[in-house]
Structure formats: structure tokens, C-alpha cells
């Protein structure tokens, strides 16, 4: 028994050189970590400085050619029939903007998307502790080329990203609210399967029920907006290949 205890202690004890190396590595990380974070913050700020002027130019442009896909959504909200492969619920969501001029509607639309992206950045930084790390993560989200591209091109991807991220983060603590957020992704249906499969895989039945109710409500309101006949026509003319590619 004494021999077994001795061998176990010997097997689990770390050699002194290894311990010293681990301490040195830990000390090195603690010293250079903040420097790396500040370097990342500097790079992100420089990236934003280079990106933001053109983004703001697009935001306050009066030329519809700068509005990207928003022209498609705006025009679609003004007609009584469905447009493309988007959910009919999107027409209901966009309806208030159709009462504005295209320029004013564009500015409101980009502002809402920018606010959603700030929300994504805020949620992303909550997982880290130090102020430097929080700032680096927050700016990192905003400095991504995809972020600026989405704002400039008239997509509502930032809103979808905020809904999806909120759904994932709330899934355990507030499953009903999580399901509500994820269900609204039906506005662009191809974004819905992965979060839905996640809820199914984790057996989050409350969130799944809330998701089903949310997407059914938005889709139902959209169908009432365009009429059942036009919804059937839309289903008959959907090009699945284009839906997958988009």
C-alpha cells in the first residue's frame, strides 16, 4: 500500500522545470495580453476609420442606386402581391416604411439595422471580463467587413443576427423569449433551420413551441396582408435553388 501511494504521488507530481516554465508562460501572457488587446483595438479603430466614411455616405445618399436591395423591399411593400422568396411576413414588417419617401425610409431602415448591429456587439462582449477585452470584442464586431457590407447593401442581416444571437443566449434561461426571437427569423426562411435544429437537438420544447407560434403569427399576418391566393401563387413559383443560394 505504501508503495502504491508513493508511485501515485510520483506519477502525478509535475517536474520542477515544467512548473517553472508554466509559471513563466503565465506571467508572460499576463504581461503581453493587455498589449495585444490594445493592438487589436488600434487595428479595429483604424479599420473603422477607413470603413465608416463610405458607410455614412451610403446612409445619407439620396441616390436610389446606393440603396442596394432595400429598393426591392421598399417597392415590394407598396404592392398587394408577394415578391420573391421572402416570407409574406416581411411585407407586413416593411409596410410602415412604404408610407415614407424612399430616401427617408432608407435612412430609417439603415438606422434600425445599425442599432441591431450595436446590439450584436453588446451581446458579444458580455462573455469577457476586462474592459480592454470588452472593447476589443465590441469594436471587432463593428469593424468586420461583413458588418459594413450588410449596412451598405440594404440587407437586414444585422436584425436577423441580433434575433439569432438573442435566441441562442436566452435558450436556457428564457426559452419562451428565445423561441419568439428565433421564430421571427422566418422573415428570411433560409436562416431558420439551423437555430430550429439546435432547439430540437437540445430538446428545448418550450422554445420550440414559442418559435412555432412566432413564425406562424408572422406568416399568418403576412398572408392576410397579401391574400391567400397570392400566397399560393408565391409557393408555386418559388425557385428552391435561388433560395438556397441566397
Protein Blocks (a to p, Z undefined) as FASTA:
>chain_A
ZZmmmmmmmmmpccfklmmmmmmmmmmmmmmmmmmmmmmmmmmmmmmmmmmmmmmmmmmp
cbfklnmmmlmmmmmmmpcbdehjbdfklmmmmmmmmmpcfklmmmmmmmmmmmmmmmmm
mmmmmmpmbfmlmmmmmmmmmmpmklmmmmmnopaklmmmmmmmmmmmmmmmmmmlmmmm
mmmmmmpmmlmmmmmmmmmmnopaklmmmmmmmmmmmmmmmmmmnopklmmmmmmmpcfk
lmmmZZ
